[in-house]
Amino acid sequence: MRRNRRWLSVLLSAAMVMSTAAFAVPAAAEEGDASGGSTLVVGYSPFSSKFSPFFAETAYDRDAELMTQVALLNSDRTGAIVYNGIEGETLPYNGTDYTYYGPADCLVTENEDGTVYYDFTLRDDLVFSDGEPVTIDDVIFDMYVLCDPTYDGSSTLFTMPIEGLEEYRSGMDTLFNLLVAAGEDNTDFTNWTEEQQTAFWADYNQAAEAFAQEIIDYCVGAELNTAEDSVAACAANWGYELEEDATLMDFWNTMLEAYDGDVSAMTGTETAGSSLADLMEDYDAYTVGIETGDSAASISGIQKIDDHSLRIVATQVDATMIYQLTFELAPMHYYGDPALFDYDNNSFGFTKGDLSLVRAKTTEPLGAGPYKFVKFENGVINYEANENYFLGEPKTKYLNFREVQETDKLNGVVTKTIDITDPSFSGDTVDAIMQANGGDLNGDVITTSTVDNLGYGYIGINSHNVSVGGDPASEKSKNLRRAFATIFSVYRDVAIDSYYGERASVINYPISNTSWAAPQPTDDDYEIAFSTGVEGEPLYTSDMSADEKYGAAKEAALTFFQAAGYTVEDGKLTEAPEGAKLEYEVQIPGDGTGDHPSFMILTLAKEALADLGMNLIVTDLTNSSDLWTGLEAHQVDMWCAAWQATVDPDMYQIYYSDVANGGAEPGGSNYQYQIEDEELDEMIMEARTSTDQEFRKAMYKACLDIIIDWACEIPVYQRQNAVIFSTERVNMDTMTPDITTFYNWYAEIHNIEMN
């Protein structure tokens, strides 16, 4: 089942990315005296207890399991892959040479026939925390889990062009999918019993009704309906027409019919919070795979050479594949069954189509990482140093991840109950840190580390909801969105400076400035976002005052509205073209108090647009989950949010047309913008076919220009993240040096000592 996409605005993790680069929040210590020198305590946001290298979903759970794991490949401080981990690879950063070590070497060879070899060699002294040796069989086991036909975690390794992968995954489907396809009245019990079928449909139907009820509850909570309204009345506000006496099951079936019976696509898009899997009482029982036809017994492109070496064969160049090969080295003897591993006879540590062994260990991770998981109770994850860690036993014996509220993070460091944490880096936080230190961000009480966030803030516009004549790709529709984008853009500088000060900067392309693909102001074709008029003429000059720029933006916006087909009389909009409106809503999760970087933008834009005859309704949400629910239902015109990015700038997940309406790729997010552009699609895919960074950068610049042309996303800011340390308790001389966006403070956690 597709997972709830609301996480995607918190982190964009379509792939399991590199361990030292993937997770941008803290991690820390284990059982022991939480105030003693042998324990490192890290304040953390709440966990979901999915501490599995295969099935962790949230960034918090990923960090938690990461403490116990080692990735097959690591990255350096710039986010570049370290290919020679065994002997170490020395790479410069900020004037200093650093040597990076890892569990393996990788040699990539692009062949004349278009295939690509990824030749891995594991170091021969690597062991898991329980003393068992790490071999290439563990790597093979991990890959087969991630490529199993029933795998439904967040890794997308199974989408890579590995030779024989498609043939291996064919001919099998989950029991869930087969039962749904067969229907409730099925009488063929070849693959399951009548009792199984009866139990399934009872579970499925109650979950389906609960799913529909959750939507109704959302509509009532959002004041779109009242508690007395019928199912049909609520469904109408969700975009579905039903008979007046419709039931919850009628609502479910109507939604399902709109998706041609694809339960995964429907529930992934229409959810008001929960997935069907969340609502079923025994969903895991139906994740087992059932053979439906012929399939390959193995993946021909995964080739064991010996106990410590492996070749992976790709049928074509895919620039994103190297990042997919940074999965963690999870032990087969713990997550699988060594008795079921026989490489020569196509058995890989578990029964194909049955990941129950792996799922059973979701809450208790084990690996070769710096710490050993001990327990999770009372909101604290306890770890103990792994004496077998290949880089050396951690200097601090115990590590605790402690759940704390955002408002308690900073105070926890001041009072020395927390050693490391990641408070929201607001102006109030800065003032409090400086007060604690006697006027500085770094002092005797708190040491502050700031890096650019691997992500950026934006204002989004749904291309279908904000369009003319029902054609979101038309020039008139684009001009309508450009009118709003021009107004929003001109107020970015004042708003971001007011909210963040020096802790953030305005960006002009929808990509994090941390990415090597981000256009730079020194580039010849660099442009300020939405700074030209209908004819492409520049709107601003360098000697303009802020007020003069605001005036120019209003004039340009009026011209864009007119070009979109609006009737203009005496400088005001009086009539909208077909399919467009004189009133649009923008949603912003500002806790009902306007506490959001873009809130000032909206306030000023509302005033400016009112002068033009356009009513901008600014809805300040007290519950941010309402925004993601509305986006999934395609009910939001415009909104404010932020993306969390991955190391590689691949744009498929966010902008490719297949995922514009909740398409096939897991985790796709173009359902927000619903951009459908053939030229953009072609360039996104072409950028994947080369590992030449300069070529890819040029392709992505062209993609960014098209995205700007659609005017569905207004890039707003690049902010800084902060991690704060207790100077009094943590020996800062032992902290990871030169922390970056891609190389977190815990990248060298084994070296950290307490005072």
LUMKOL-324100 format. One record per atom (N, C-alpha, C): residue in one letter; x, y, z. Coordinates in steps of 0.05 Angstrom, whole numbers, plus 5000, padded with zeros to 4 digits. Layout:
BEGIN
aXYZ...
% end
This chain:
BEGIN
m501749765000m500050005000m501750255000r500850454987r502350704987r502150845013r504250945024r504251075050r503151365047n502151465068n501051735069n503251935060r502552095040r504652275028r505252515045r503852555067r504352805082r507252825091w508552595094w511452615102w513152745081l512252745056l513952835035l514553135035s512953285050s513653565053s515453605077v515953395092v517853405114v520453305104l520353085090l522752975078l522052855052l523752895032l523252775006l525152545004s524252305011s525952075012s524951854995a524951894969a523951694951a525851454951a528251504959a530251294960a531451284987m532651054994m534251045018m536951165012v537351415021v539751555013v541951505032m544351625027m546751565042m546551615071s547751435087s547351445116s548451705127t550751805118t551752045130t550552295118a548852265098a547652495085a544652495088a543452275095a540652255092a538952395113f539952415137f538252495159f539352745173a537752955173a538753215182a538053295210v537553095227v537053165255v538752995273p538753045300p540652905317p540152605322a542052495335a541952215344a543552195369a543052005386a544651985410a544151755429a545051755451a545951565472a544251345483e545351195502e544250945511e543950915541e543150685549e542450635576e544750705595g544050825617g546050905637g544951145651d546651275667d545851515681d545651745662a543251845657a542852055637a544252315643s545252345667s546652585674s549552535678g550452295673g553252225678g554952255654g557552245657g559452285635g559552065615s558451835622s558551605603s556151595584t554351785586t551951775570t551552035555l551052005529l550452235512l547452235507v546152455514v543252475512v542452675490v540752575471v539952745449v536952785450g536153045450g533253105450g532153075422y529952925420y528952845394y525952875392s524952915368s522052915364s520952635365p518352595369p517252325374p517852125352f518151875361f518651655343f516151495336s516251335315s514051165307s514650875311s517050815323s517850545330s518350365306k518750475282k519450315259k522450345255f524050215272f526950245273f528250035255s527250015231s528249805212s529749925189p532049815181p533449915157p531849865132f529749695134f528049645111f525449795111f524349845134f521649955136f521350215151a523450335160a523250595173a522150795153e520350975163e519051165146e519751455152t519551525177t520051805185t523051855188a523852105186a526652185190a527552105218y525752135237y526452075265y527051775269d525351605258d525851315260d528351235244r528851375222r531251305206r533751365222d533751595235d536051665251d536451455273a534251365285a534451175307a535650915298e534750815275e535850555266e538650595254l539250835244l541850885232l544050855253m543550915278m545650885298m546650595300t545050405291t545750125293t546750005267q546950175246q547450075219q549950205206v550950065186v553050165168v552050145140a552250355124a551350355096a553550225079l552650105057l554549985039l556450195027l555350425021l557050655012l556350895028n558351065033n558051315048n558551555030s558451785041s558952035026s560852215042d561952405027d563752595041d562152845048r563553055056r562253305066r560853455044t561353395019t559953534997t557553364987g557253124998g555152944989g556052754967a558652764960a559652584939a560152304950i559752104933i560051834941i563051774947v563551624968v566251524974v566451244962y567951214941y568150964927y570250774938n572150874953n574350714962n574450724992g572550585005g572350595033g574250425049i575150205037i576850015052i579450135061e580950245042e583550375049e583150665057g580750765051g580251045057g580751225033e579151425030e579351615008e579651895019t581852035012t582452295023t581452505003l579652675013l578352884997l578453155012p578853364997p579053635010p576353755015y576153905037y573854065043y574654305059n573954535049n574354785064n577254815072g579054735054g581954775060g583154555076t581654345083t582754125099t582253865085d584253685086d583953425075d582853235096y580753085089y579452895106y579552615093t580052415109t580052145099t577552005108y576051895089y573551765094y573851455090y572751315110y572851025109y570050905107g569850675095g567350545093g567650245092p565450095091p565649805092p566349675065a566449835043a566749715017a568149904997d569149794976d570049934952d568049884930c567750074912c565950044890c567250154864l567349984844l568450064818l566150064798v565650294785v563450324766v564650324738t563650154721t564650134693t562350154674e562450364657e560450394636e561450254611n560050054601n560849884579n559849994552e561149914531e560450004504e557649924496d556649704507d554049614499d551849754515g552549944532g550650094547g550149994575t551149754581t550849644608t552849774627v552249744653v554049864673v554649654694y557149624702y557949444723y558449604749y557349504771y558049614797y559349384812d562049394814d563549184826d564249264855f563149104874f563549164903f565448964915t567149074932t568848904949t568448984978l567748794995l567348845023l569948815038r570448975058r572748925075r572348655090d574548515096d574248245106d574248235137d574348465150d574448465180d571948585192l569848615176l567448745185l565648535199v564648615223v562848435238v560448595248f558248455252f555848585264f556348615294s554548765307s554948825335s554748585353d553548365343d553448115358d555847935353g557748035337g560247875332g560147715307e557847685294e557747535270e559047685247p560547545230p561947685207p559947775186v560648005173v559148105151v560347985125t558647865109t559547755083t557847865061i558647795037i557147885013i554347755013d554047535027d551347415029d549347605042d550347755062d548547955075d547648165055v549548255038v548948455018v546848344998i547248104990i545347974971i542647944984f542547855009f540047835024f538648105024d540048315032d538848585033d537648675007m539148624985m538148704959m535648544951y535548284957y533148134951y530748214967v531148294992v528948405008v527848654995l529648834988l528849094976l527649064948c528148834935c527148794908c524948584907d524048494931d521948294931d519348404920p517848234906p515248334895p513348444916t513648364941t511748454962t512948674979y515348764973y516648974989y515049234986d514349365009d512849615008d514049825027g516649815031g518050025046g518750265028s520450435039s520950685025s523250675004s524850465005s526950434984s525650394957t526850504937t525950454909t528150324893l529750164906l531850014891l530549844869f528149744875f526749574855f525949714830t526249974829t525650124804t528150164787m530450074796m532950114782m533149914759p534749984738p534949804714p536949584719i536649424740i538349204746i537548974727e539448854715e538948634696e537348404710g535148324698g533548104708g531648174730l531648424739l529948504762l526948494754e526248584731e523448584722e522448304720e524148124709e523347844706e522947704733y524647784752y524447664779y521847754794r521148004790r518748114804r516148044790s516247954766s513747884752s512747614762g510247544754g509147284761g508447254790m508247464805m507547444833m506147694842d504147664858d502647894869d502047834898t501348044914t500747994942t497947874944l497547724966l494947614972l492847834973f493648064984f491748284985f490748354958n492548404939n491748494912n490048274898l490748024902l489247814889l486447784900l486147814927l483547794939l481748024930v482948254928v481348484918v480448444889a482348344873a481648304845a479548084841a479647884858a477747654856a474947734864g474747924883g472148014892g471047854915e469047964927e467947844952e466347594946d465347564921d463747334914d465347114901n467947134901n469646934889n469146644899t469246454881t468846174889t471145994882d473346124872d475745964866d477745994889f478145774903f479845784927f482445634923t483545674899t486145544892t488345664909n488345924912n490646054926n490046134955w487646104964w486946164991w484446004999t483945995024t481545845033t479146035034e476745905036e474346065038e474346225064e475446105085e475646235111e477446485110q479646455096q481446685092q479946905077q478546835057q477147035041q475047175057t473547025073t471447145089t472647335110a474847255123a476147425143a477247675130f478447635106f479547865092f477448085086w475147995075w473248195067w471848325090a471648185112a470648315136a472548535146d475148465145d477148665153d477248895133y477248825107y477449025086y475049215087n472649115090n470249275090n470149465113q470849365137q470849555160q472949765157a475249695145a477349895141a476450095119a475049995098a474150175077a472150375088e470350285105e468450465117e469850665136a471850575150a473350755168a474850955152f475850875128f477251055110f475351285101a472951205092a471051395083a470051575106q469751455130q468851615153q470951815160e473551745157e475651935163e475552185145i474752135120i474452365102i472152535111i469952415119i467652565128i468352725153d469752595171d470652735196d472352975189y474052935169y475753165160y474053395150c472053325133c470353535122c468853685144v467953535164v466553665187v468453835203g470853725208g472853865224g473754125210a473854115183a474654345168a472354535163e470054475174e467654635172e466654665143l467354455127l466154435101l463354315103n462954165124n460354045129n459754055159t457253985166t456553955194t456253665201a456153605226a455953325235a453353195226e451353365221e448753255213e448553205183d450553285168d450453255138d450652955131s449452895108s449552615098s452252545087v452652285082v455152195069v455452335042a453152355027a453252475001a454052765002a453052915022a453753195025a456753235030c457853055047c460753075052c462352985028a461452775015a462852684991a463052894969a460953064968a460853274948a463153474952n463853524978n466053704984n468753564980w468653304975w471153154969w471353104939g469353214924g469453194895g467952964883y466152834898y464652604888y461652644891e460152574870e457252594870e456052324877l454452314898l453152064906l450152104909e448751884909e445851894914e445451994943e443252124949e442852244975e442952044997d442051794992d442051595013d444551415013a446651515001a449151354998a450251285025t451551055026t452850955051t455851005049l457250945071l460150975071l461350795050m460350555047m461450365027m460850464999d458650604995d458150724968d460250934962f460851094982f462951294979f465551164972w466350964987w468850824981w468850714953n466850574945n466750454918n466750654896t465450884900t465551094880t468351204876m469751244899m472551344897m474151134882l473850874890l475450664878l474950644848e472450684840e471850674811e473250884795a473651114808a475051344795a477951274790y478951074804y481750994800y481950724787d479850644773d479750394758d480350154776g479450174801g479749954820g482449924833d484250114828d486850104840d486750214868v486650024887v486450104915v488750264925s491150184917s493550334925s493650614916a493050654890a492950924879a490851094892m488450974896m486251124907m486751204936t487551014952t487951074981t490451254985g492351234967g494751404969g494151694963t492051744947t491352014939t489052124956e487051964961e484552064973e484652065004t486651955016t486751925045t486352195060a484952175082a484652405100a486452365125g488352185123g490152155145g491351875146s489651665145s490551395148s490651245121s492351055119s492250875096s490350645102l489550495082l487850265087l489350065105a491950035101a493549855117a493449935146d493450195152d493250285180d490650205193l488550185176l485850145187l485049855188m486449685173m485849395174m487049275199e485649085210e486548965235e488848765231d488948645207d490848435202d492148465175y492848705168y493948765141y496348595134d498248565153d500748415147d500248135138a497948015146a497347745138a496847715108y496347945095y495647945067y497948055050t500248105062t502548205046t504147985033v503547735040v504947505029v504547494999g506547404984g506347394955g505147124946i503647134924i502446894912i503346884883e504246654875e505146614847e502746634828t502946794808t500846824788t501646754760g504246694757g505246634730g508246574732d509446564709d512346514708d513946754717s516146694731s517946904739s520746784742a522746954740a525446854743a526046784772a527646584776a528246484803a530246664817s531646834802s533647004814s533947254796i535447444806i535947694791i538747664779s538747634753s541247574739s543347784742g542548034748g544448254751g545648274778i544948094797i546248084823i547947834823q550547874821q552347654816q554547634838k554347414853k556347364874k558947274862i561147404869i563747324860i565147134880d565247224905d566247064927d565047164953d566047084976d564847165001d565047455007h566647604992h566947884998h566748064973s565747954951s565548124927s563048054911l562048254897l559548234884l559548414859r558248334838r557848504815r554848544811i554148794807i551348864800i551448974772v549748864755v549648934727v547149094721a547449344711a545149504703a545049494673t542649494662t542249484633t542749744619q542849964635q543250224623q544350414645v545350644636v546350844655v543950974669d544050994695d542051134710d543551284732a543651544730a545351704748a544451674777t541951604782t540951584809t541551314822m542551124807m542850844817m544950834839i547050974837i549150964857i548151034884y546251214885y545051294911y543151084922q542050924904q540350704913q542050474925l544650474918l546350264928l547750344955t546550544968t547650624994t545950505017f544450285010f542850155031f544550045053e543349995076e544849915100e545249605100l547549535113l548249245114l546849115137a544449035132a542848895153a543548595153p543848485177p544748205179p542648005171m543347825153m541447615145m540747425168h542747375186h542247185207h540247295228y539747555227y537847675246y535147735232y535347855208y532847935194y531747715176g533347515171g532547295154g533147025166d533746825150d534346555159d536646445143p539046425155p541346315140p540746045127a539045885140a538345615129a536945635102l535845875097l534545915071l536246055051f538846075057f540646205037f542345995023d541945974997d543445794980d543645924953y545746094949y545946254925y545746094900d547145864899d547245704875d544545584868n542845554888n540145444883n537945644887n538645904883n536646124882n534946154907s536346134930s534946184955s536646394970f535346604980f536846834989f536246935017g535646745035g535346805063g532446835072f530546815055f527746825062f526146705038t523646645042t522046545021t521046785004k521546764978k520646974960k517647034964g517047294968g514247364972g513347355000d515147295019d514347275047d516547425064l515947675071l517847835086l517047845116s515547645125s514747645153s517047635172l519247495165l521547485182l522747765186v522847905164v524048175164v522248365180r519648355174r517748535188r517648485218a518148245226a518048175255a520148325271k522248415258k524448545273k524348855269t522048955262t521849245255t522449425279t521749345303t522049515326t524749485340e526349285333e528849235347e531149195327p532549405320p534549385299p537149265309l538549135290l541249035295l542849065270g545349155273g547049185250g549949205258a551549335241a554449365246a555149655253g553249815261g553750095266g555050145293p555450405300p557050475324p555650395350y553050365350y551650305375y549750065372k549249935395k547349705396k544749805409f542549735396f539949795407f539449615431v538549745453v537849585477v534849575482k533549815483k530749815487k529550095481f526950105477f525550355474f523150345493e523250515514e521050525532e520950805545n518550885552n518151135566n519251375550g519151345523g520051565506g523051585503v524551385511v527451395509v528451145495i530051175474i531450955461i534150925475n534750695485n537350645498n539150485479y541650585477y543650455461y546150405479e547750215470e550350165483e552450145461a554850235468a557050245448a557549965436n557949955410n558649705397n561649675396e562649485413e565449435414e566649325389n564949235370n565849125345n565749325322y565049575327y564849765305y567449795290f567349795264f569749775248f571450025250l570350245258l572050485262l572950525290g572350335307g573150345335g570850375354e570950245377e568850265397e568350565404p565850655404p565250935411p566451005438k567451255440k568651355465k566651385487t564151445480t561951485499t560351225500k560251095523k559150825524k556150815519y554651005529y551750995527y550651235511l548451175497l547151375480l544151355485n542951585489n540051595492n538851785471f536751685457f535051865442f532551915459r532152155467r529952215485r527852385471e525352305472e523152455460e522752705477v522752945464v522153195478v520453365460q518853535472q517353725457q519153945446e518354065424e519954275412e520554495432t518554575448t518954795466t520854725489d521454465492d523254395514d526154335505k526654345479k529254265469k531454455479l531154715475l533154905483l533554905513n531454905528n531654915557n532954665567g532654435554g533854195562g536954205561v537954355541v540854385539v541854585561v540254795565v541054985585v541154865613t539254685619t539154555645t540754305647k542054235625k543954005624k542553735627t539953715619t538653455617t538753345589i539453515570i539853435542i542553535534d544053375519d546753455510d546753565482i545053465465i544953545437i542053545428t541253745412t538553745401t538353935378d536053955365d535754115341d533254295343p533454505359p531054685361p530554835335s528054905332s527355085310s528955335312f530455405290f532355625292f530955895286s529155965304s527656215301s529156445315g528156685311g529356915324g529256885354d527056775365d526856735394d528956545403t529456335387t531556135395t534256265395v534856425375v537456555374v537756735398d535656895405d535857075428d536356915454a534956685456a535256525481a538056405483i539156315460i541856205461i543856425468m543556655456m545456875462m545156965491q542856955502q542457035530q543856835548a543556575542a544756365558a547856385557n548856475534n551756485530n552956765537g551256945545g552257215551g552857375527g551257325505g551457505482g552557375456d552957115456d554156985432d552756725427l552756635401l551556385394l553256145404n555756195409n557555995418n558856085444g558555935465g559556025491g559955795510d560155855536d560655655556d558255475562v555855555554v553555395559v552655245534i552555375511i551555255487i553555315464t554055105448t555455135423t553455085401t553355265381t551455255359t552755185333s551654985319s552654915292s550454965272t550955125252t548955175232t549955095204v548054975189v548654895161v546154955145d546554995119d544155035102d542554775101n539954815103n538054585103n538054455076l538054185075l537854045050l534854045041g534054285033g531254325025g530854625023y528354705018y527754985014y524755035018g524055285024g521355365027g520155475001y517555424997y516355504971y513355574975i512255694956i509355734954i508455574929g506555394933g505655224911g502955314900i502555254875i499955304861i499155054846n496654964851n495754734836n494854824808s496054694788s495654784760s492854744750h491354544761h488654494753h486754694767n487154734792n485354914807n485655204800v488055284792v488555554783v489155554754s487055544738s487355524709s485055654695v485255674669v483255794652v482155594632g479555564631g478355394611g478955094615g479755024639g480354744645g482854634632d484554814622d487054724609d489354844624p490454694643p492654794661p495154854646a495554744622a498054784607a497855024587s495555144585s495255364565s496755614574e497355784555e498756034562e497056214579k494356204575k492656364592k492756264621s492756004625s492955894652s495655964665k497755954649k500356024660k500456324667n499156494651n499156774657n497556834683l495456684687l493956704712l495756654736r497156434734r498956354757r501256554759r502256654736r504456844736r503657104751a501157174748a500157414762a500557384792f499657164803f500057114831f503057094838a504556944822a507356894828a508957154828t508257344810t509557594809t509157754835i506657754845i506057894870i507457764893f507257494895f508557354917f511557404918s512757394894s515657414892s516857674902v515457894896v516558154902v516658204932y515158064948y515158104977y516957904992r518357734977r520057534990r522257655007d523657844997d525957965011d525158075038v523158235039v522358365064v521358155084a519757955074a518657755092a520757575104i522557475087i524557285097i526557425115d527257675109d529057825126d527757875153s525157925153s523757975178s523557725195y523157495183y522657245198y525357115206y527257105188y529656955193y532157135197g532157375187g534557535188g536757405172e539057375184e541357255169e541256945168r539156835180r538956545181r537656415157a537056575137a535856475112a536356675090s536156585065s536456765042s534356695022v533556885005v531656844984v532956694961i531456504950i532456344927i530656404903n531756344879n530256414855n529656174837y530455934845y529855694831y528855484850p526955314842p525855114860p527754874865i529954934878i531954734885i533554834908s534454664925s536054744948s538754854939n539655074951n542255184944n544554994952t543954794968t546054604976t546754414953s545054394933s545454214911s547454314891w549054134880w550954214859w549554304834a547054234831a545554304807a544154574809a544354704833a542954954836a544255174820p542755324804p543855554789p545055754809q547255884800q548556084817q548256364805p548256564822p547856844812p550056924792t552256784792t554456854774t554056724746d552056544744d551556414718d550356624698d551056594673d550156784653d547156804650d545856574653d542956564649d541356564674y542556644696y541156654722y539156884722e536756834732e534657044732e533257054760i532357284767i530757314791i527957194784a526957034802a524356904796a522157094792f520657064770f518257214764f518857524765s520957594751s521657874750s521457994722t519857854704t519457954677t516457974672g515658144653g512858184646g511858004625v509458054615v508157884595v509857844570e511258054562e512958044538e515857964544g516357894569g519057814576g520858044584e519658284586e521258524593e521858524623p524258614632p524958624660p523058824675l522258754699l520458924714l521859114732y524359044740y525759194761y528459284751t529359504762t532159604758t533559614785s536159624784s537759614808s537359864826d536460084814d536160334830d533360374841m531560174836m528860194846m528760164876s526960324889s526460284917s524560044920a524259944945a522459724950a519559794941d518660034948d515960114941d515560134911e517660214897e517460234868e517259954856k518659754868k518459484858k515659374864y514559434887y511859334893y509859444873g510159694865g508459814845g508759694818a511259634811a511759514785a510559224784a510759084806a509658814808a506658814804k505259014817k502359034814k501559094786e502959264773e502359334745e502659084727a504858934732a505358694716a503258484721a502458454747a500458254753a497858314739l497058564738l494658644725l494758574695t497058614683t497458544655t497258244651f498458084670f498257794668f495357704670f493857824689f491057744692f489557804666q490158034654q488858114629q489557914607a492057834606a492957644585a491657374590a490857314615a489557064621a486657064613g485557304605g482857314596g480957464615y482057584636y480357734655y479558004642t477158094649t476258354641t477258554661v478558774651v479658974668v478359244662e477259374683e476059644679e477159824701d478260054692d479360244711d481360124730g483059954719g485259844734g484459614753k481959514750k481059304768k479859074752l480158834762l478858594750l475858604756t474258564735t471358574740t470058314732e471358154715e470157894707e472357694701a471957444710a473957234705a473257084681p475256974666p474756804643p473656534652e472656374634e471456114640e473455944656g472655824677g474355644693g476055784713a476156044712a477756204731a475956354750k477056484770k475456614791k476656884798l475057034813l475957284824l476757254854e476857004862e477556944890e478956674891y481256674904y482756424908y483756414937e484156164946e485056124973e487956024974v489456124993v492056014998v492255925027q493155685031q493255565058q496155575068i496455635094i499055655106i498955545134p500755355141p500755235167p502255415187g500855625196g502155815215g501155795243d499955565250d498955515277d496755715286g495555835266g493356025272g494356295282t497056325284t498256575294t499956715274g500056605250g501756725229g504756665232d505356455248d508156385253d509156215230h509856345209h510856205185h512556405168p514756315157p516456505142p515056645119s513056525107s511656645084s509156795092f508456815117f505956935125f505957235117m508157375121m508157655113m507857685083i508957505067i508557505038i505657505032l504157325044l501357295038l499757545047t500457645070t499057885081t499358125062l501858165053l502358395034l501158335007a501258084998a500158014972a497058044972k495857974994k492958004996k492058294992e493558475005e492958765002e493358854973a495558774961a496158854934a494158744914l493358494917l491458374899l488658494903a488058564928a485458694932a485258954917d487459104914d487459344899d486859294869l487459044861l487058974833l484258844828g482858794850g480158674847g480258374851m482458264860m482657974865m482657924895n480857754904n480757694933n482357444939l484457474954l486157254963l485457184991i484256944995i483556855022i485956715034v486956825056v489156705070v488156535093t488456275092t487456095113t489855995129d490056085154d492256015172d491355765187l492655535181l491755285193l493055235220t491455145239t492555075265t493554795265n492754635246n493654355243n494854315216s497454285214s498754265188s497954025173s497053815186s496153575172s493753625154d492253835160d489953905143d490853985116l493154115115l494254195089l494853955071w496353755082w497053525066w494653365057t492653355075t490253215068t488853355045g488653615046g487353775025g488953744999l491553745000l493153724976l492653444963e492553234979e492152974968e489452954954a487553104964a484853104952a484653304929h486853444922h486753644901h484853874907q484553944932q482554144940q483854404948v486454434945v487954674953v488754824929d488155084928d488955254905d491955314907m492655434930m495455514934m496155454963w498755424969w499555354996w502455425000c503255425025c506055475033c507155235047a509555145039a510754905052a513754915046a514954695052a517854665047a518454375039w520354355021w521254095012w523854015027q524053755034q526653645042q527653485019a530153535011a531153414987a532953174993t533753034972t535752824974t538352934962v540452774965v543152864956v543152914926d542052714911d541952744882d539552914874p539953104855p537753284848p535653174828d535552914825d533652794807d530852894813m529352974792m526853114794m524352944789y524852684785y522652514777y520352514797q520952484822q518952454842q517052694845i518152934840i516553174845i515153274820y516353244796y515353384773y514553204749y515152944750y514552774727y511552734724s510552734700s507652734695s506252484705d507652254705d506352004714d505252024742v506452194759v505552214786v503852464791a502952594769a501352834771a498652774784n497652534780n494952474791n495152224809g497352194824g497551964842g498351714826g500351744808g501051524791g502651304804a504051154787a505050894795a507550914814e509151104811e511651114826e511151174856p512050994874p511551044903p512751314912g511251454927g512251704938g512251944920g511151924896g511052144878g509452384889s510352624883s509152864895s508153064875n508152994849n507053184829n504053194831y502753034848y499953064853y499353334865q501353464877q500853734888q500553944866y502453944847y502454144826y500754054802q500853794797q499553674773q500653794747i503253824746i504553914721i504653674702e503853714678e503953504658e505253624633d507853584629d509353714608d511153514595e510653444570e512153234557e515153304554e515753564548e518553644545e519953614572l518653694594l519853674620l520353384627d518453214621d518752924626d521252814611e521452884586e523752784570e526352874582m526553114591m529153214601m529753094629i527653054645i528052924671i529252644667m528152494648m529152224642m531852224629e532352424611e534952444598e537152504618a536552664638a538552734658a539352494675r537752294675r538352044689r540251864673t540551914647t542051734630t545051794629s545951984645s548752064644s549752104673t552252044677t553552104703t555352354701d555252474678d556852724674d555452954688q556653054709q555353254726q554753504711e556553594694e556053844679e553653814660f553453584647f551253534629f548653534645r548653394668r546253374684r545453654695k547453814702k546854084713k545454244691a546454224667a545154374645a542354284640m541954014641m539253904638m537354004660y538354004684y536654084707y536054374706k537854534696k537354824693k535054864673a535054704651a532854724632a530254634644c530354424661c527954334675c526954554693l528654684708l527854894727l526555124712d527555184688d526355404672d523455334664i523055074658i520354994650i518455004674i519454914697i517854924722i517055214729i519055394726i518455674730i516355774710d516555684685d514755764664d511855674671w511555444684w508955354692w507755514715a509555654729a508755824751a507055674772c507855434777c506455274798c508055264824e510455364824e512055364848e513755614849i513355764870i514956014874i517055954895p519555934888p521655894907p521856124926v522156074952v522056294971v524656314987y525456115002y527756145019y529355895023q531855935028q533755725037q534455795066r533655625084r534155685112r536555525123q537355595147q539455445160q538255265181n539455035185n538854855207n540854905230a539954865254a541754895277a541654645294v543954555302v544254355323v545754485345i544654455369i546054585392i547154365411f549454425423f550854245440f551254365468s551154205488s551854305515s554854325517t555854565517t558754605518t559854495545e558154505565e558954415592e559254115594r557653965578r557653675580r559053525557v558953645533v560253505510v562953625505n564953455502n567653555496n567753625466m567453885461m567153985434m569653935417d571953895430d574353835415d574153565401t572353395410t572053125398t569653105379m568253335376m565953335358m566753315329t565053195312t565553185283t566353455272p568753485260p569453745250p568153805223d567854065217d566754145191d564054005185i562154025203i559553915198i558254065174t557053915157t555754035133t552953925130t551654025110t548953925103t548953625098f551153525087f551353245079f552953075098y554153205118y555853055137y555053145165n553153005177n551953085202n553853055226w553053175248w554753165272w555252875281y553452695275y553752415284y555252245264a556252365243a557752205223a560152075236e561252215256e563552105270e562952085300i560551975306i559651965333i561451795351h562851605339h564651435355h566951585368n567551825358n569751985369n568852175392i566252205395i565252405414i565652315443e566752495459e567152445487e565652655504m565052575528m563652755547m565752885565n565153125575n566953265593n566953125621
% end
